[in-house]
Amino acid sequence: MNANTSRQNPAEWDESAELLSRTARDLPTGRHQFHKERLMAQIHDTRQAERTAKAAPTQARRLRLPRPAIALPAMAAVLATAVVAGIVTSGGGEDGGLATGPALTTQIGTATTAGVPQLLDQISLAAADTSHPAVKPGQYIYIESKSADTFVKTDGDKSTVASHVVHRRQVWKSPDGTKGWLIDPAVNDSAEGETLSLPDEQGNTPEAFLNNPSYDYLTKLTTDPDELLAKIYKETKGHGNSADQEAFTTIGDLLGESYPPAELYAALFKAAEKIPGVVVVQDAVDAAGRHGVAVARLDETSGEREEWIFDRKTHVYLGTRSVQIRENSGEDALIKPGTVTYTSAILNRAIVDGMKQTPSQAG
């Protein structure tokens, strides 16, 4: 905990951030969401900081895809090293006091390229028609969700597959991204949660960028689908398992814990339509148990399929999940096809007037 990253030179910071970004995408999403923004506060010039994990001393986590989050600023170099090893440790018997259980599993839905443009067009139109008021200074974006993840748990020389129970998650963020709060038992066992506000302990306030956006940042992005996709490819170049998968995942991240303006929200789906390998899965289930149709893409390297789930009639975004589709080797072979490595469901997305205020408490 005494690591002082402020003594590192910028080149060392870039190297640590790059190392972390290329490996940490596979960590359980709840862990990423807590840790990223503080890492961003420390390594303010990194292009792609990713989710990190906090696990019990006996737990070794399989690296996984999703992201948006925070990392302890003084631990940036240590975290990068730990992620490469596949293990990040902390005190306590279970992550944030959250119970674990058997692996999450599902029936693998059939994927097809038929109907992809039509479905994304319908989703884009629905997104454009959604009421989407602007966020004013002093207000906060409130997002309530349910989530869970599956991971490899190692105790001594024995490894098994376990999952965190589906649990409630609440996030508040200011329009400029400098103030926020997180309540998530997978991250912190305090019912009060903890701050996401910047600057960090060392006074760093990073600028928002594509993979760590604020609402104000999103309002300035182009809404032309071709230009938007070109920007995504350019800014994520060299990250992830492939350029196309990284572009797909980047768009998927913006559908969850962010609040894109209406025109941008619609443009994201039009941009996704242009990514090779995008498919439709006719039946997918979010963390709240809601069935819908999914826009998905298979990561050929990891064998995981990332699915964005939408209401079949209204085409409203419900949530996301990642499903293991193919057998892997080594320890990853424990994650069998049909395993849900991550699942989430957006329950409420609203604008509120105060930190930790919920929509039901607003006038």
Buried (B, 14 or more C-beta within 10 A) or exposed (E): EEBEBEEBEEEBBBBBBBBBBBBBBBBBBBBBBBBBBBBBBBBBEBBBBBBBBBBBEEBBBBBBBBBBBBBBBBBBBBBBBBBBEBBBBEEEEBBBEBEBEEBBBBEBBEBEEEEBEEBBBBBBEBBBEBEBEEBEEEBBBBBBBBBBBBBBBBEEEEBEBBBBEBBEBBBBBBBBBBBBBBBBBBBBEEEEBBBBBBEBEEEBBBEBBBBBBBBBBBBEBBBBBEEBBBBBBEBBEEBBBBBBBBBBBBBBBBBBBBBBBBBBBBBBBBBBBBBEBBBBBBBBBBBBEBEBBBBBBBBBEBBBBBBBBBBEEBBEBBBBBBBBBEEBEEEBEBBEEBBBBBBBBBBEBBBBEEBBBBEEEEE
